[in-house]
Amino acid sequence: MAVRTLLGLLRPWQQFRTTIITLRGKTLVEHGCARSMSTDTTTDNLTLSLDSKTGIATLEMHRKPVNGLNLEMLTDLNIALEKAENEKSCKGLVLTSGLPKIFSAGLDILEMYQPKPERLAEFWRTLQNMWMRLYGSRLVTIAAIAGHSPAGGCLMAMSCDYRVMATGKYAIGLNETLLGIVAPFWFRDTMVNTIGHRETERALQLGHLYGADEALKVGLVDHLCDQEEVVKAATEEMSRWLKVNAVARQLSKSAMRQATIDKLVVRQEQDIEDFMTFVQRDAVQKALGFYLQSLREKRG
Ligand SMILES: CCCCCCCCC/C=C/C(=O)SCCNC(=O)CCNC(=O)[C@H](O)C(C)(C)COP(=O)(O)OP(=O)(O)OC[C@H]1O[C@@H](n2cnc3c(N)ncnc32)[C@H](O)[C@@H]1OP(=O)(O)O
């Protein structure tokens, strides 16, 4: 009972580790690595490694074919982010992809199409927790985007402190309306905080996917470079951020972001209910089915 009361005082994402272990009984494959201070972490979906000299961790997503965010991938992301956060020597995190031409295709649509209600709720809660953890991280977070980054992929990138994107034919943005769905309020808030109200309003209604040049112009990304240079450029930028007094920087970040996170904290359960009601509507299921079909047909 005492433990329960104590857990109740913690923020949802602080409770997460306990939840994962209790609900999913999931353990990660861990192995020592010469580069890391303690251990590196590899799962089917990602690798987390820490450079002990610089204090910079790299979180590389590699869930084939497109880094679609399903429940297991989101769970791994939460565990990896918590691990980096808790490692005292870790100061910054580069979020990137090990797959060619893809940062992340966003949410795995199969999680939302013909879903099982229990899993659907857990999926959404795990996504909420991942966003709160990443957006509110004490670490300097930089997204190294060397590929497409629609919807949930764009959310992850926007949740970082800085974005480096590859020049080329890649697209980034919140394209939910193209699927016949609606970006939830905390996706929208994150975009407003990144590129401003008017540009977000336009982008959301149109489901606009920005090319790299246009994304730079509106401030959706901060720097462009060649595909091969993306991680290097992110790491170089990181060293500039790490020169700033960490406490002052963290307090400034929190002053800018905490109110946005708190909006979801107080509405987390309602948001899960809203999501479940919306996604299970016949019209939405139909639209998702058409969209999946169009993706498959594109391949021929
Ligand atoms: C009130 C509150 C309300 C709340 C209401 C609900 C709010 C929900 C918010 C939603 C957020 C989201 O992120 S929704 C997800 C949005 N994501 C997208 O629209 C991306 C769709 N994908 C693409 O555009 C492309 O795949 C892209 C990423 C550019 C890569 O193109 P490529 O040519 O390299 O690859 P493809 O051949 O297209 O894809 C390879 C395979 O991966 C599959 N695939 C691609 N993206 C996928 C995806 N997101 N989920 C599942 N599967 C996907 C394809 O079907 C193919 O499957 P096979 O043919 O079987 O091999």
The ligand as an SDF file (V2000), in Angstrom:
LIG
                    3D

 61 63  0  0  0  0  0  0  0  0999 V2000
   -8.9490   12.7390  -30.4490 C   0  0  0  0  0  0  0  0  0  0  0  0
   -7.5870   12.1760  -30.6190 C   0  0  0  0  0  0  0  0  0  0  0  0
   -7.4700   11.4620  -31.9090 C   0  0  0  0  0  0  0  0  0  0  0  0
   -6.1720   10.7640  -32.0920 C   0  0  0  0  0  0  0  0  0  0  0  0
   -6.1950   10.0900  -33.4230 C   0  0  0  0  0  0  0  0  0  0  0  0
   -5.0340    9.2200  -33.7520 C   0  0  0  0  0  0  0  0  0  0  0  0
   -3.7700    9.9520  -33.9260 C   0  0  0  0  0  0  0  0  0  0  0  0
   -2.7100    9.0700  -34.4400 C   0  0  0  0  0  0  0  0  0  0  0  0
   -1.4510    9.8030  -34.7480 C   0  0  0  0  0  0  0  0  0  0  0  0
   -0.7010    9.0990  -35.7940 C   0  0  0  0  0  0  0  0  0  0  0  0
    0.5670    9.2260  -35.9710 C   0  0  0  0  0  0  0  0  0  0  0  0
    1.3120    8.4730  -36.9820 C   0  0  0  0  0  0  0  0  0  0  0  0
    2.5000    8.4150  -36.9100 O   0  0  0  0  0  0  0  0  0  0  0  0
    0.4490    7.6500  -38.2060 S   0  0  0  0  0  0  0  0  0  0  0  0
    1.6410    6.9770  -39.2980 C   0  0  0  0  0  0  0  0  0  0  0  0
    1.9250    7.9610  -40.4250 C   0  0  0  0  0  0  0  0  0  0  0  0
    2.9520    7.4390  -41.2560 N   0  0  0  0  0  0  0  0  0  0  0  0
    2.9310    7.5010  -42.5640 C   0  0  0  0  0  0  0  0  0  0  0  0
    1.9640    8.0390  -43.1810 O   0  0  0  0  0  0  0  0  0  0  0  0
    4.0570    6.8580  -43.3190 C   0  0  0  0  0  0  0  0  0  0  0  0
    3.5790    5.9450  -44.3670 C   0  0  0  0  0  0  0  0  0  0  0  0
    4.7330    5.3830  -45.0830 N   0  0  0  0  0  0  0  0  0  0  0  0
    5.3210    5.9950  -46.0870 C   0  0  0  0  0  0  0  0  0  0  0  0
    4.9660    7.0960  -46.4970 O   0  0  0  0  0  0  0  0  0  0  0  0
    6.4490    5.2810  -46.7290 C   0  0  0  0  0  0  0  0  0  0  0  0
    6.3940    3.9130  -46.3280 O   0  0  0  0  0  0  0  0  0  0  0  0
    7.8390    5.8330  -46.3700 C   0  0  0  0  0  0  0  0  0  0  0  0
    8.0190    6.0220  -44.8800 C   0  0  0  0  0  0  0  0  0  0  0  0
    8.0460    7.1920  -47.0820 C   0  0  0  0  0  0  0  0  0  0  0  0
    8.9230    4.8410  -46.8860 C   0  0  0  0  0  0  0  0  0  0  0  0
    8.7230    4.5840  -48.2260 O   0  0  0  0  0  0  0  0  0  0  0  0
    9.4490    3.3230  -48.8890 P   0  0  0  0  0  0  0  0  0  0  0  0
    9.1230    3.3680  -50.3550 O   0  0  0  0  0  0  0  0  0  0  0  0
   10.8890    3.3150  -48.4910 O   0  0  0  0  0  0  0  0  0  0  0  0
    8.8050    2.0600  -48.1820 O   0  0  0  0  0  0  0  0  0  0  0  0
    7.3640    1.4330  -48.4390 P   0  0  0  0  0  0  0  0  0  0  0  0
    7.4810    0.4420  -49.5380 O   0  0  0  0  0  0  0  0  0  0  0  0
    6.3340    2.4980  -48.5670 O   0  0  0  0  0  0  0  0  0  0  0  0
    7.1080    0.7110  -47.0510 O   0  0  0  0  0  0  0  0  0  0  0  0
    7.7180   -0.5120  -46.6850 C   0  0  0  0  0  0  0  0  0  0  0  0
    6.7210   -1.3400  -45.9250 C   0  0  0  0  0  0  0  0  0  0  0  0
    6.4220   -0.6870  -44.6970 O   0  0  0  0  0  0  0  0  0  0  0  0
    5.0260   -0.4780  -44.5870 C   0  0  0  0  0  0  0  0  0  0  0  0
    4.8070    0.7770  -43.8500 N   0  0  0  0  0  0  0  0  0  0  0  0
    5.2710    1.9860  -44.1710 C   0  0  0  0  0  0  0  0  0  0  0  0
    4.9230    2.8850  -43.2600 N   0  0  0  0  0  0  0  0  0  0  0  0
    4.2080    2.2210  -42.3300 C   0  0  0  0  0  0  0  0  0  0  0  0
    3.5700    2.6020  -41.1150 C   0  0  0  0  0  0  0  0  0  0  0  0
    3.6010    3.8570  -40.6480 N   0  0  0  0  0  0  0  0  0  0  0  0
    2.9410    1.6520  -40.4110 N   0  0  0  0  0  0  0  0  0  0  0  0
    2.8990    0.3810  -40.8520 C   0  0  0  0  0  0  0  0  0  0  0  0
    3.4680   -0.0350  -41.9810 N   0  0  0  0  0  0  0  0  0  0  0  0
    4.1280    0.8780  -42.7180 C   0  0  0  0  0  0  0  0  0  0  0  0
    4.5260   -0.4380  -46.0210 C   0  0  0  0  0  0  0  0  0  0  0  0
    3.1650   -0.7550  -46.0840 O   0  0  0  0  0  0  0  0  0  0  0  0
    5.3920   -1.5080  -46.6380 C   0  0  0  0  0  0  0  0  0  0  0  0
    4.8590   -2.7600  -46.2520 O   0  0  0  0  0  0  0  0  0  0  0  0
    4.8550   -4.0530  -47.2160 P   0  0  0  0  0  0  0  0  0  0  0  0
    4.2840   -3.6120  -48.5340 O   0  0  0  0  0  0  0  0  0  0  0  0
    4.0040   -5.0470  -46.4980 O   0  0  0  0  0  0  0  0  0  0  0  0
    6.3100   -4.4340  -47.2790 O   0  0  0  0  0  0  0  0  0  0  0  0
  1  2  1  0
  2  3  1  0
  3  4  1  0
  4  5  1  0
  5  6  1  0
  6  7  1  0
  7  8  1  0
  8  9  1  0
  9 10  1  0
 10 11  2  0
 11 12  1  0
 12 13  2  0
 12 14  1  0
 14 15  1  0
 15 16  1  0
 16 17  1  0
 17 18  1  0
 18 19  2  0
 18 20  1  0
 20 21  1  0
 21 22  1  0
 22 23  1  0
 23 24  2  0
 23 25  1  0
 25 26  1  0
 25 27  1  0
 27 28  1  0
 27 29  1  0
 27 30  1  0
 30 31  1  0
 31 32  1  0
 32 33  2  0
 32 34  1  0
 32 35  1  0
 35 36  1  0
 36 37  2  0
 36 38  1  0
 36 39  1  0
 39 40  1  0
 40 41  1  0
 41 42  1  0
 41 56  1  0
 42 43  1  0
 43 44  1  0
 43 54  1  0
 44 45  1  0
 44 53  1  0
 45 46  2  0
 46 47  1  0
 47 48  1  0
 47 53  2  0
 48 49  1  0
 48 50  2  0
 50 51  1  0
 51 52  2  0
 52 53  1  0
 54 55  1  0
 54 56  1  0
 56 57  1  0
 57 58  1  0
 58 59  2  0
 58 60  1  0
 58 61  1  0
M  END
$$$$
